[in-house]
Amino acid sequence: MRVVLLGPQRRPTLDGVVRSLGLLEPALTGSFAVVTAGWQEREPDDGELVSLLAGSAGHHGAGHHGAGHHGAVNLGLYRRGVDVAERDPVFAAGWDELRRTLAGLQEVYLLRLDYALRAVYAVQRQAGSGSESVEDAVAAVRALDEAHLRRVNGARGEFYARLEPHARPVIAAHRDEVAAVLRDAGALVVAGGHVGVLADVLHLFNVAAALNGGSLVIAWSAGAMALTDRIVLFHDRAPQGPGHPEVYGSGLSLLRDVVLLPHARARLLLDDAPRMAVLARRFAPARCVPLEAGNRIDVYDGAWPTGLRVIEAA
């Protein structure tokens, strides 16, 4: 599987990337399967995205409902999620219960995380970044992160085991439709938006299972984060002051042992070397990879390119 990660697309580079990937060759057939579920209610407003894909193919007539040669088909995962909630009230009630459970887990985790990271920074100021005391304090944060991720994934696993989406007609029908589009698609394109919503619907409609070793996935911002095995939320420059990077949950796990950080320059205090060292050590051996505008990272079958820019541990 080939995964192409891009920087934020406020100044789009997608059209050039698609062209460079050779997806315009006459011998290639199949549409682009598009995910804009992270935009939530704005999911259908994909005209600019579709025009980038269609324009790069020299075919401006493809609509997001068309599945023709080099067209773009929006998988409509957010709309499908709303449909499930409306037509399967038992599943919807369980989903609401799961969200409340996860919110409770996150609240307790953040409380503990605040104390644990304050301890790390205090020890770091007193003993220095490379001291054994700092390593011990960071190890305690790492254990807290890992325990939280296990609890979150456990709660989701119990929910899916109890309500078995594949055995529920409404969800099964949507999964079949999504899989059919992905079978015919030349590439899956995942835009950004709300990473939690994205991860939820990508799991619910079993997108990972519909991909194969020959699949091509292009993603950016929250869409890129949703492909990983550990989604980390972060914002050092929030209006209310720096927050702690927090483990949110697992995405599709197409990419492992990596923490993706879109808009890193705008959202992280990159010049604060001690703080960045803690970030890198906390998630090691996973690498913390910034994704800035104009970036492109090609990952082949889980192999990352050499010379990858990462947040350094020292």
Secondary structure, DSSP 8 states (H G I E B T S, - for coil): -EEEEE---SS--HHHHHHHTTTT-TT----EEEE-GGGGGGTT--HHHHHHHHHHTT-TT--TT--STT-EEE--HHHHHHHHHHH-HHHHHHHHHHHHHHHHHHHHHHHHHHHHHHHHHHHHHHH-TTSHHHHHHHHHHHHHHHHHHHHHHHHHHHHHHHH-GGGSHHHHHHHHHHHHHHHH-SEEEE--S-HHHHHHHHHHTTHHHH--TT-EEEEETHHHHTTBS-EEE--TT-TT-----EEEE----SB-SEEEEETHHHHS-TT-HHHHHHHHHHHTTSEEEEE-TT-EEEEETTB--TT-------
